[in-house]
């Protein structure tokens, strides 16, 4: 009887994990199931710049795939994946704070704030990082709240 209870618990736990992965995948900014348009999430922190990753150096975290520019960056990610993931599922931080919308980003327009990666839209004479910098505290608070509503 005890074995049966354990098996049932494990099956329900696995189902919950699968649902969480599916939710993440549906809400994250992915291009062909890859985050950050294939840019290396660790490079933003370690090299302080956006570097395109290599599909041969891929890793997944909770259903979301990432590419890396080096074995070292991939290993760093695997040790602490949530430390390197972009905020707001990789959507534009400014738009998430301003209107709660999921807006595409330019992976080369980013900012590290308190050890977290924020990405921004930057095209057609509009660089939302500049607008973010003018009211970062309020926009970040609103973006956190808006993103939490989306992923719940």
TATA-V290378 format. One record per residue. N is the residue number from 0. BURIAL is b if it has 24 or more other ideal C-beta (glycine too) atoms within 12 Angstrom, else e. Layout:
BEGIN
N & BURIAL
N & BURIAL
END
This chain:
BEGIN
0 & e
1 & e
2 & e
3 & e
4 & e
5 & e
6 & e
7 & e
8 & e
9 & e
10 & e
11 & e
12 & e
13 & e
14 & e
15 & e
16 & e
17 & e
18 & e
19 & e
20 & e
21 & e
22 & e
23 & b
24 & b
25 & e
26 & b
27 & b
28 & b
29 & b
30 & e
31 & e
32 & e
33 & b
34 & b
35 & b
36 & b
37 & b
38 & b
39 & b
40 & b
41 & b
42 & b
43 & b
44 & b
45 & e
46 & e
47 & e
48 & e
49 & b
50 & b
51 & b
52 & b
53 & e
54 & e
55 & e
56 & b
57 & b
58 & b
59 & e
60 & b
61 & b
62 & b
63 & b
64 & b
65 & b
66 & b
67 & b
68 & b
69 & e
70 & e
71 & e
72 & b
73 & b
74 & e
75 & b
76 & b
77 & e
78 & e
79 & e
80 & b
81 & e
82 & e
83 & b
84 & b
85 & b
86 & b
87 & b
88 & b
89 & b
90 & b
91 & b
92 & b
93 & b
94 & b
95 & b
96 & b
97 & b
98 & e
99 & e
100 & e
101 & b
102 & b
103 & b
104 & b
105 & b
106 & b
107 & e
108 & b
109 & b
110 & b
111 & b
112 & b
113 & e
114 & e
115 & b
116 & b
117 & b
118 & b
119 & b
120 & b
121 & b
122 & e
123 & e
124 & e
125 & e
126 & e
127 & b
128 & b
129 & e
130 & e
131 & b
132 & e
133 & e
134 & e
135 & b
136 & e
137 & e
138 & b
139 & b
140 & e
141 & b
142 & b
143 & b
144 & e
145 & b
146 & b
147 & e
148 & e
149 & e
150 & e
151 & e
END
